[in-house]
Amino acid sequence: MNSVPMDDLDTLSQIFIGQLLKGDFSEATIQFDDQMKKSISETKLQQSWEDVTYESGTLLQLIPTRSSDTDSYKIIVIKCRFQRFDVDVQLVFNEQGEISGLNFTPIKNIYKPPSYVNKSSFNDVDIEVGEGKWALPGTLSIPVGSDQFPGVVLVHGSGPNDKDESIGPNKIFRDLAWGLASQGICVLRYDKMTFKYGKQLTPEMVEKMTVKEEVIDDALIALKLISKTNDIDTKRIFLLGHSLGATVAPRIGLQDPDLAGLIIMAGLTRSLEDTILDQFTYIYNLNGTITKQQKAELESLKEKVDKLKDPEYKDKIAPQDLPLGVAIAYWRDLQDNMPLDVVKKIDLPMLILQGERDYQVLNSVDFIGWKTALKERTNVNFKLFPNLNHLFIKGMGKSTPEEYTIEGHLDGEVITTIVKFIKDSKSEEPLNS
């Protein structure tokens, strides 16, 4: 029935999706038939795609296509699995292989609480972190009762994260908030500024942005906010950072003298640029072979990392010549505030947690780095979880990016370990490492 072979339509579908992901809407509309070109302009296609994917986050996976026939048309559906939800892209092809119909359908994930959550033991209250134009939506999970509760502020990893730190169907910050609140600990989580206000950030603002503006300033505001909350023991307020949030946690601790302690989950001790290169090298070699394109991409990335480290380029290099296209101000801020240099300036109680299956933050380098730097501290505890990945979700074998698209929950032992640290932070007895 269809004069264009199915394999060719699969290829055309992949090309079209690639053009959408790259923002090449002019090329994408070339595949439209005459009627589609009249009804959907390049601008309208762009607006429709951006409306659907604005809060989706980064692409994690393209699910293999499925197809069906109807009269003289072939329908192909491709599932785009993004960080926070899926988008089904339905393409209708005519006999000439032109796109005669198009539909975007976002598919939200339904969150199912883990077994360690007792929803009757706490209440969620919507709040705002900060005031005015840049206020951030947040949620305070408050235990039921009249006690003075310990408090925890959660600080996200890299990228524009929502308050649940949603990755695929997984919401590890909601797991943390509800798990800790079920154990009598008040938890504040909030949308990251780059998630809530990504469209409002001008190119000039992005070029000047550092981790201070992206992460630290809002974390300090959140700490002040939770300290003013009724029923909070102001002498037992902790900061919990994950990934990038864990990496900069010592900087936050240095600026808030009232903190009771830090909880560092998968925090880097290496430079971020070296970490990114290591991550891409790991991912590209997962199958045991590496393509010419991947090899070229790694070589290009290494050149950018080397330039970033070269003082000759440091002040004049353009964002497109840097890893991830991030401007020099951001990289300089990280380089000038390496976590192991900062952490030696504070004497707060700390709990440092690491998943052994984590390929983004490494037990063999980063976790050992924390342990070596803080080995003389009696108020620092370390815990390594053999079967957990970067999201502190249990699994087997080598961890992969695709693993993040599988529904799971932050491991209950992590909750138990954090609760013990918070409720007994003055104890001299170290946790098992």
N, C-alpha and C positions, 0 to 999 in steps of 0.2 A: 504493500500500500504506500509506503513512504519511499520516495525516490532517493532520499539521502540515507545511507546506512546508519544503523544505530550507533556504531562506534564513532562515526563522525559527529553525530549529535551529542554524544557524551563529551567529545573534545570541545565542541562549540560551547557547551554548557560550562565547562571548566574555564574556558577562555573568558566567557561573560562574567562569571563570578570573580575571576582574577581582576578584571577591569573594574568591577565595583569596589573590590577591596583596595585597589590602588587609587581609586578616585578618578579613573579615566572614563568619565561618563560620555564624553564625545565619541570615543571608540566603541563603547558599549551600545550606543544607539544605532550604530551602523548595521548591527545585526537585525534591527527591527524591520518588519515588512512595512509597506506604504501606509497602511491604516494606523499601525502603532506609531510611526513617525509623526503622523498628524495629531495623535491624541496624547503622546508622551514626549515632551521635549527633553533635551539634555538637562535643562534646569529642573524640570519636574521630576525626572528620574533621580537626580542627585538629592533633591529635597525628600523624596519618598524613602530612599535608602537611608539617609541620615536620620530621618524621623524614627525609623524602625530600629536602627543600630546605635543611636546616640548613647544609650546607657549600657550597651552590650559588653564593652571592654574589648580586650584583644582576642583575635581568632585563635582558638585552640586546635580545631580539627574540622576537616571537611568529611562528612559521612558519605560513603559511596551512594551513587544515584539510584533512584528507583523510577520506573517508567510505566506508562500505560498508553493505550491507543483509544482514540475517540474519533470516529468518522475518518476524515483525511488529515487528522492532526496527531502528533506524538507529544505526550506530556512527560516532562522530566522534572523530578524534584530533587534538589540538593539541600541537605541539612548543613547549615553553617553553625558549628558549635563554638560560641563565643564564651568569654570569661564568665558572664553573668546569666546568659540564657541562650537558647538556640533560635535560629531564624531559618525557617523553611523557605527556600526560593523555588517557586513553581514556574517553569518555562514551558510555553506551548509553541511547538514548532510546526510550520506548514510543510508541504511537500518539497519546497525548495530549500528547506533548512533555515528559513527566516523565523524570527521570533514574532509570533502572532498574539501572544498573551503573556502576562507577567503578574506574579503576585508574591508579596512578601508576608510571611506569617510568623510573628514572634511567638515562641513557645516558652512560657515561664516554668521554671522548676518549682515543684511543690516541696517545701521543706518538711521533713519528718524528724522530730527531735530524737536525739539519742536516748538510750535507756537511763543514763545518769541524770537526766533532766526531770525535775518534779515541778510542773508548771503551777501547782497550787501553792508552792512555797515562796513565790516572788511575784512582783507585778512589774510590767514594763510601762515606763512613762516617757512620752515624747518630750524632748527638750531641744534647745538651740545652744550650740557652742559658739560663743562670740555674739556680736551685735551688728546690726546694720546690714550693709550691702553684702558682706562676705560671711554672714552667719551660716553655720553648718547644721543641718538636721542631725539629731542624735537621739539615742535611746538610753535611758537609765533603768537598769534592771535592779529593783530594790527588794530585798528579802522581806517577807512578812514577819512582823514582830515589832517589839519596842526596844530592842537592844541598840547599842551603838555598834554599827557594823563596820568592818574594814572596807576600804574602797579601792577599786582598781580602774585605771584608765588604759584602754587598749589603743595601741599605735600601729598602723598598717605597714605592710610591705610596700615595695616600689610600684609605681603606676597609679592610675586613677581608681582607687578602691572605694567601694561603698562601705557602709558601717559594718556589714557582715563579713567583709573581706571575701566576697563571693568569687569562687573560681569553679566554673562548670556548675554542677549541682551541689557543690560543697560550700558551706558557709561556716568557716572555722571560728570566726569571731562571734557568731551567734551561739555556736557550740560552747565557746569559752564563757560568754556572758551568762547564758542560761545554766551551764554546768556549775559555775562558781556561785551564782545567785541561789541555786538550789542548796548550796552548802553554807549559806549565811554571809555571802560576800557581795557587796554592792558593786556593780560594774557599769562603766560609762563607755559607750562606743558611738562613733559618729562618722558621717561621710567625709571622705578626704576632700580637701579644697579643689584639687584637680579633677575630681569626679563630679562634684556639684557645680563647679563654675568653669569647666574646661572651655566652653564656648565663649565665655566672657573674657578670657585671658588674651590680651593682645600679643602680637609677636614680640613687641618690645618688653612686655612683662615676662614672657617665657624666656627670652634671651638673658634677662637679669636674674631669673629665679635660681635660688639655691635650696638646699635641704632646709635651711632655716625657714624660708617662706613657705615651702611645700609641706613641711612636717612639724618642725620644732615649735614654731609660734603657736599653732593650734593646739598642740599637745599641752603646752604650758597653760593656755586658756582653759582647756578641759580639766586640768588638775586643780586650778583655782575654783572652777565651777563645782566640782564634786566635793571640794572641801567646805563649800557653803551649803551643801545639801543636808537637810534634817536627818537625824539618826545616823550620821557618819562620824566615826571616831577619827578626828582630824590627825591624830598621831599615828594612824595606821592606814595611810594612803600610799598605794604602790603604783608604779608604772610598768605595764607589760608591753613590750615591743616584739613584733614578729618580722623577721627578715630585715628589710631596711629599717623598720621601726626599732628592731633590736640592735642593729648596728649603731644607730644614733642615740640609743637610750642613755649611754653615759653622758652625752652632751646635754640631754634634758635633765638628767640627775644633777649635773654640775650647776644648772641654773635654778633649781628648785631645792632650797635647803630644807624644806619641810617634808620632803619625801621620806617614807619609811623604808623603801627598798626598790630594787629593780628586778624585773623578771625578763630575761633575755632568751627568746625562742628563735633559734637558727640565726644568730647574729654573725655577720662577717667580721673577720679580722684582716683579710686581704683587701687590696684595693678593688673597687667596683669594676674598673676596666679590666683587670686581670681575671676577675670572676666571670665577667661576660664572655671573654674569650674562652675560658675553660668550659663554660656551659655549652657554647655552640660546638666546641670541639667534641665534647661528650655526646651531644645529641646527634651530630653528623656521623659519628662512629658507632652508633648503637647497633646497626645492622652488620657491622664487620667490614663494610666497604664504604667508600666515600666517592661521590660523583665529582666530575670535573667542575661543575658549577659550585658545589659545596666547598671544594678545595679552593676555588677562586675567591669565594665569599670569606673563607677563613683567612686567606692571605690578605685580603683587603681590610678585614677587621683588625688583623695584627698590625698592619701599617698604621691604622688609626690609633691603636693603643700605643704604639711606639712614638707616634707624633705627640700624643698627649703627655708622654713622659719626658719629652725633649724640651728643655727650657727655651730653645730657639723658637719653637712654635707656640709656646704656651699662651702668649698674650695676643696672638694675631690669627689663630686658626679659626676657620669658619665652622659652624655647627655641622654642615654636611660632611666635613672631613673628620668628624669625631664619632666615637661609638654611639650608636642609636640616634645620631643626629642631635644629641643634647649639647647645648651651648657650653662654652668654656667656664662660665661663672659657676655652674653646677659642679663640674669636675674639680675645679680649683678648691671649692669649699670642702669637698670630700677629702681631697689630698691634704689639705691643711689641718684636718681634724680626724686623723686616723684613730679608730676606736681604742686601740691598746694604749695610745698616748694619752687619750682623754680619761680612760677608766682608772689610770693610776693616780689621777688627781682627786678622786672621790673615795670615800670610805663607807659607802652605803652597804647594807646587807644586799646580797645578790643571789639569784637563782638562775643558773645558766643551763638551758635545755637544748638537746640536739637529737635529731633522728639520724640513725646510722645509715639509712637508705637515701638520705638527702643528697642529690647530685648538684644542687645549687649552692648550698652552704655545706662545707665538707667537715666531717668528723676529723679526718686526718690532718687538716690544716687549720680550719677556723676554730673548732671546738678545742683542739689541742692548744691553739694560740691563747684562748681565754684561760685555760687551765695553767699554762706555763706562766702567763703574766700575773695571775692572781693566786699562785700556789701558796704564798705566805699568808694569805688572808684567812682568818678563822671565821669570818662572817659571810663567806661565799660558798655556795653549794653547787655541785655539778651533777647532771643526770643525763646519761646517754640511753636512748631507747632503740634497741637493736632492729626492730621491724618497722620503724616509722619513717615516712618520707618528709619532704619539706613542709607539707601541710600537717604533719604529725598524725597522719592517717596510716593505719596498718596495711602492709602489703608484703609481697614476696618477690624475690629476685631483684633485678635491676629496676630502679625507678625510671619512668619515662614521662614526657609531657602528656601523653595520652592518658596516663594514670589519673591525672587531675580531672578528666572528664567522666570518671566513674564515681557514682555516688558513694560517699562514705562519711565518717565522722571523726573528729578529733578524738584520739584514744582516751578512754576513761582514766588510765593511769596517769596521764598528763594532768588532768583535773585534780586527781588525788594528790599528786606531787605539789602542785601549786597551792592547794588548800593547806597542806601541811606547812609549807614555807610561810604563808601569810599568817596562819594562826599560831605559829611557833617560831617566828623569825629570829628570836633571841637565843634559840637553842644552839649550843656548841656542837651538837651531834650532827655530822654531815650526812647528806643523803647518799645512797649508793650511786656510784658512778660507773 
